[in-house]
Amino acid sequence: CFDVYATGDSMANYINGGDAVGIDISDITPKDGEVYALFLDGDLMIKRIFKEAGGVIRLSSDNKQYTDKIVTQDNGDSLIIIGRVVYRSG
């Protein structure tokens, strides 16, 4: 595990800017509805993962002001899961 400090408000109220976030880097297999630290197109982010039909993965922010990001076979190579969020505090 390692800790990072969140920036931004895309996961508010679950994770707020400045919160310490613990990431379990041994848990990289996405589980539906769980929150993960990941890279998409080279951008580091924390998102909730939802598995959808046809192997599609939807990356969702808890703050609904942000649109979901969709990962398909076409852009799936740009998704790198760092680990699952196991705690947050702040």
C-alpha positions as CSV (number, residue, x, y, z in Angstrom):
1,C,0.0,0.0,0.0
2,F,1.0,3.6,-0.4
3,D,-0.6,7.0,0.3
4,V,-1.4,9.8,-2.0
5,Y,-3.1,13.2,-1.4
6,A,-6.1,13.9,-3.6
7,T,-6.5,17.0,-5.6
8,G,-9.7,18.3,-7.2
9,D,-13.3,17.5,-6.5
10,S,-14.3,14.8,-9.0
11,M,-14.8,12.2,-6.2
12,A,-16.4,14.6,-3.7
13,N,-17.9,13.8,-1.1
14,Y,-16.3,10.4,-0.9
15,I,-12.8,11.8,-1.5
16,N,-12.1,15.6,-1.2
17,G,-9.1,17.6,-2.3
18,G,-6.4,17.3,0.3
19,D,-7.6,13.9,1.7
20,A,-5.0,11.2,2.3
21,V,-5.9,8.2,0.2
22,G,-4.5,4.7,0.7
23,I,-4.0,2.6,-2.4
24,D,-3.5,-1.2,-2.4
25,I,-1.2,-1.8,-5.4
26,S,-1.7,-5.6,-5.1
27,D,-5.4,-5.2,-6.0
28,I,-5.5,-4.3,-9.7
29,T,-8.3,-6.5,-11.0
30,P,-11.3,-4.2,-11.2
31,K,-14.4,-5.0,-9.1
32,D,-17.7,-3.5,-10.1
33,G,-18.5,-0.4,-8.1
34,E,-15.1,-0.1,-6.3
35,V,-12.8,2.9,-6.4
36,Y,-9.3,2.7,-8.0
37,A,-6.3,4.9,-8.7
38,L,-5.5,4.6,-12.4
39,F,-4.0,6.2,-15.5
40,L,-6.1,6.8,-18.5
41,D,-4.4,8.4,-21.6
42,G,-1.5,9.3,-19.3
43,D,-3.7,11.2,-16.8
44,L,-3.6,10.1,-13.1
45,M,-7.1,9.9,-11.6
46,I,-9.2,8.2,-8.9
47,K,-12.5,6.8,-10.3
48,R,-15.2,4.4,-9.5
49,I,-15.2,1.5,-11.9
50,F,-18.3,-0.1,-13.4
51,K,-18.2,-3.2,-15.7
52,E,-20.7,-3.1,-18.5
53,A,-21.8,-5.4,-21.3
54,G,-19.3,-6.2,-24.1
55,G,-16.2,-5.7,-21.9
56,V,-16.8,-1.9,-21.6
57,I,-15.6,-0.3,-18.5
58,R,-17.2,3.0,-17.2
59,L,-15.0,5.2,-15.1
60,S,-17.3,7.4,-12.9
61,S,-16.8,10.4,-10.7
62,D,-18.9,10.6,-7.5
63,N,-19.4,14.3,-8.3
64,K,-22.0,14.2,-11.1
65,Q,-20.6,17.5,-12.5
66,Y,-18.1,15.3,-14.2
67,T,-19.0,13.1,-17.2
68,D,-18.1,9.4,-17.2
69,K,-15.2,8.1,-19.2
70,I,-15.8,5.0,-21.3
71,V,-13.0,2.4,-21.9
72,T,-13.5,0.0,-24.8
73,Q,-11.2,-2.2,-26.8
74,D,-10.3,0.8,-28.9
75,N,-8.8,2.8,-26.0
76,G,-8.3,0.0,-23.5
77,D,-4.5,0.0,-23.9
78,S,-4.4,3.4,-22.3
79,L,-6.0,2.2,-19.0
80,I,-3.5,1.2,-16.3
81,I,-4.9,0.4,-12.9
82,I,-2.5,1.3,-10.1
83,G,-4.6,-0.2,-7.2
84,R,-7.8,-0.1,-5.2
85,V,-8.6,2.6,-2.8
86,V,-8.7,1.0,0.7
87,Y,-9.1,4.0,2.9
88,R,-9.4,7.8,2.8
89,S,-9.2,10.5,5.5
90,G,-9.2,14.2,5.6
